[in-house]
Amino acid sequence: MSFNYTEDTSPTLADWESILNAFNCNITEDEVWEVARQYNDVPHFGNIYQELILEALKQLFWRLVELDEGEIDINISYDINAISTHFYIEGDFICSKSDFLNKVDSIKTMYH
């Protein structure tokens, strides 16, 4: 059974997906279901999908800056609430591939 995970999600979700796709990182339906099965009540599948996407972006960031998480003090955060979901690096809203890569470049320049 397949679900449309993008209903009631951030308008920026497609941009976040494109960042991951550019680096061959994808979230599978099985990963979403693995999380969903942990709930007693039917969860918001879009929120699960968005959390998996944003966690993958966070891990991709650390990989691209060639540092381990916690090695330097970089604030990466996100808020997940259906359509009102946001992803931030150092307080900047990341809403495009260029935003993401510019932040990667600036951090790499600063710490390498």
C-alpha positions in Angstrom: 0.0 0.0 0.0 1.4 3.4 -1.0 0.6 6.7 0.7 1.1 10.3 -0.5 3.4 11.5 2.2 3.5 15.1 0.8 0.0 16.0 1.7 -0.2 18.7 4.4 3.6 19.1 4.4 5.9 22.1 4.0 6.0 23.7 0.6 9.8 23.4 0.9 9.7 19.6 1.1 10.3 19.1 -2.6 13.4 21.3 -2.4 14.7 19.3 0.6 14.1 16.1 -1.3 16.0 17.4 -4.3 19.0 18.2 -2.1 19.0 14.6 -0.9 18.4 13.2 -4.4 21.4 15.1 -5.7 23.6 13.1 -3.3 21.8 9.8 -3.8 20.1 9.9 -0.4 16.5 8.8 -0.4 13.9 8.0 2.2 12.0 4.9 1.5 8.4 4.0 2.2 9.7 1.2 4.4 11.5 3.7 6.6 8.3 5.7 7.0 6.3 2.5 7.9 9.0 1.4 10.4 8.5 4.7 12.3 4.7 4.6 11.9 4.4 1.2 13.4 5.7 2.5 16.7 2.5 4.6 17.2 -0.7 3.2 18.8 -2.8 5.7 16.9 -2.6 6.5 13.2 0.2 9.1 12.9 0.6 12.0 10.5 2.6 10.3 7.8 3.8 13.6 6.4 5.4 14.5 9.7 7.1 11.2 9.8 8.4 11.6 6.3 9.5 15.2 7.0 11.4 14.2 10.1 13.2 11.5 8.2 14.1 13.9 5.4 15.4 16.6 7.8 17.4 14.1 9.8 18.9 12.9 6.5 19.7 16.5 5.5 21.4 17.0 8.9 23.6 13.9 8.4 24.4 15.0 4.8 25.4 18.4 6.1 27.9 16.8 8.5 29.2 14.5 5.8 29.7 17.4 3.3 31.5 19.6 5.8 33.7 16.7 6.6 33.2 17.0 10.4 31.6 14.9 13.0 28.5 16.2 14.7 29.5 17.7 18.0 33.1 18.4 16.8 32.2 22.0 16.3 29.3 24.1 17.7 26.9 24.4 14.7 23.2 24.9 15.4 21.1 22.7 13.2 17.5 22.5 14.1 14.1 21.9 12.7 10.4 22.3 13.7 7.9 19.8 12.3 4.3 20.6 12.2 2.7 19.6 8.9 2.7 22.5 6.5 4.6 24.7 9.1 7.8 22.7 9.0 11.2 24.4 8.9 14.9 23.5 8.7 17.6 25.8 10.0 21.4 25.9 10.0 22.9 28.5 12.2 19.5 30.2 12.4 19.1 30.5 8.6 16.1 28.9 7.0 17.2 26.4 4.4 14.7 26.3 1.7 16.7 25.5 -1.5 19.7 23.5 -2.7 21.7 26.7 -3.0 20.9 27.7 0.6 22.1 24.3 1.8 25.3 24.2 -0.4 26.2 27.8 0.5 25.9 27.0 4.2 28.1 23.9 3.6 30.7 26.0 1.8 30.8 28.7 4.4 31.2 26.2 7.3 33.9 24.3 5.4 35.8 27.5 4.7 35.5 28.5 8.4 36.7 25.2 9.8 39.1 23.7 7.3 
